[in-house]
């Protein structure tokens, strides 16, 4: 960690030196000038102050033995033995990353009665599947799961760990990272492996206006969470890889939370699971006009989705919102109607197989990522599109 050292004997004009800090972090007390808690280490007092009056000292970073940390690990998110699909996507990505540095891929599975789940995971190409199976791990509780997770990391020492940004993953990953005293990058959209085993974790920042490239070269493991549908799942193959059963003896699996029962919610069809989406944007003038797009989605066997402005107006449920603050989708076809194509929206759908855009503005950003586009009024195009699809369906009967 850096610290600001101020040499009092080299300060000529105390008031002029105090005024150098744009954050007001320089303070005069007890006959000397000190840097307060607001110091940002910007270095202006070093550059503009009297020569030698201030300096920034960097603490020496302990040298990390990267060779002691090998492999890419994926946390298998499961509920009552059902593996969340994001796990398969992350195993596929882990295989790509591991190929760059010629290291193995591990999967961590925590729960109770995990034999069948472990066998299913063998079909996605992991080299080893580590299973922590114990009755106390039947239901997810953060403390005992974190204890098993931490034990796995300290024993196997994977260089990088990928966790799905699910309800469970968002709770578990930061707790484990804190126990391991390492970094965690949330909601990554791109992951790249360098030949020195440093993981480039790329995610939108400042509302999607920039892409932040984050590295943790002096700490291991490197941890990242990734949303569902961001990566592409590999094809199922013949079972391979070794299942290693880990002992929970000696682990503190206690928790202040007791799960009494699990009540299943009524089954919902989320937009992430739909192969066809029709996305409504700011170009929709009235809430009643959404029925037109709903009709189009129904004819195509898909669902209606929206951008953030429509969700904020209350016209559609937030669960149908696409984008950084909504959901990430990867349908075979997405039709955007009246969507400008902001960076925030594009980040949630730009991996779709086919993007068909309708917008009256020829300079709309959506056309930069669309495979097909029509410049025109959606109120004239959508009804005609509906008419032609209905006519085709009638002719095929």
Residue, then its C-alpha position, 0 to 999 in steps of 0.5 A: x500500500x502506498x503512503x504519503x511522506x511529508x518532509x516538514x523542513x522543506x516546506x517554505x510556505x505552509x498555506x501554499x502547500x496546503x492549498x495544493x491538494x484539490x481534495x482538501x486532504x492536507x491538514x495542519x495540526x500539532x505544528x506539522x502538516x499531515x495527509x488526512x483520510x481523504x488523501x487520494x495519492x494523486x501526487x499533486x503535492x509531490x509534483x507542484x510542491x517544493x522539491x523533496x517536500x512530499x514523496x509517495x512511498x510504495x510498500x514492497x509487494x511480497x513476491x508471489x510464487x505463481x507456479x504453486x497455483x495451477x489450474x482453473x476451477x469452476x464452482x458448480x452451482x446446484x440446488x437439490x442436485x440440479x446443476x445450474x446451466x451457468x456452471x456448464x458455460x463456465x466449464x467451457x470457458x475454463x477449458x479455453x483459458x486452461x488451454x492457453x497455459x496448459x493447465x487442468x480444469x477443476x470443478x468444485x461441487x458442494x452438497x449432499x447426495x451429489x453422486x449423480x450430479x458429479x457423474x453428469x458434470x463429467x460430460x463437460x470435460x473437466x479434468x477433476x471434480x472435487x466433491x464435498x458431500x455431507x448431510x450438513x451441506x444439503x441446503x445452501x448456507x453461506x458459512x459451511x459452504x464457504x468453509x468447504x470452498x476455502x478448504x478446497x482452495x487451500x488444498x488444491x490451489x487453483x490459480x483462477x476460480x470462476x463462479x456463476x453470478x447466481x443468487x448463491x454465487x453472489x453470496x458465496x464468492x465474496x465471502x470466500x474471497x474475503x477469507x482468502x484475502x484475494x480480489x473478486x471481479x463481479x459480472x465479467x463479460x470477457x475473460x482472457x488468459x495471459x501466458x504468465x497465468x494472469x487472468x484479464x477480467x473485463x467488465x463494463x464500468x461507469x454505467x457501461x461507458x468504459x470496459x475495465x480490464x482488471x488483473x490481480x497479478x500479485x494475489x492468488x487465486x484470481x476470482x471472477x463471477x460471470x452471469x448466465x448466458x454470457x459464455x457459450x456452453x460446450x457440447x456434452x461428450x462422453x464422461x471423462x475426468x476423475x471424481x475426487x471425494x473430499x473429507x469434511x472431517x475437521x471443517x466447521x460446518x456450523x451456521x447461525x442459519x437453520x433451513x426448515x424447509x424449501x418451498x418451490x416457486x411456481x415455474x416461470x419462463x425467464x427471457x434468458x431461456x427463450x430462443x426468440x425475443x422481441x425487445x421493446x424500446x423507448x420508441x414505443x409511444x404508449x403502453x397499449x402498443x406493447x400488445x402489438x409486439x406481444x403478438x409478434x413474439x407469440x407468432x414466433x414462439x418467443x417472449x416480449x422483453x424491454x429496455x430499462x426506460x420501459x421497466x422504469x415506467x412500469x410498463x413491463x416487469x423488471x424481470x423482462x429487462x435486458x442490459x447491465x442492470x437487467x438480464x443477459x440473454x443469448x437467443x437465436x433471434x432477437x428483434x429490437x423495436x424502437x431500441x436505440x442500442x445503448x452500451x448498457x443494453x447492448x452488453x446484455x444481448x450482443x452475443x445473440x445469434x441473429x439481431x434484427x433491428x427496427x429504428x427510424x434513426x439511421x444513426x442509431x447505435x443498434x445498427x452497429x451490432x445488428x446483423x439485419x436492420x430496417x430504417x423506418x417507423x416500427x408502427x408501420x413495419x411491425x403490423x406488416x410483419x405480423x400480417x405476413x407471418x400470419x399469412x405464411x402460417x395460414x398457407x402452411x396449414 
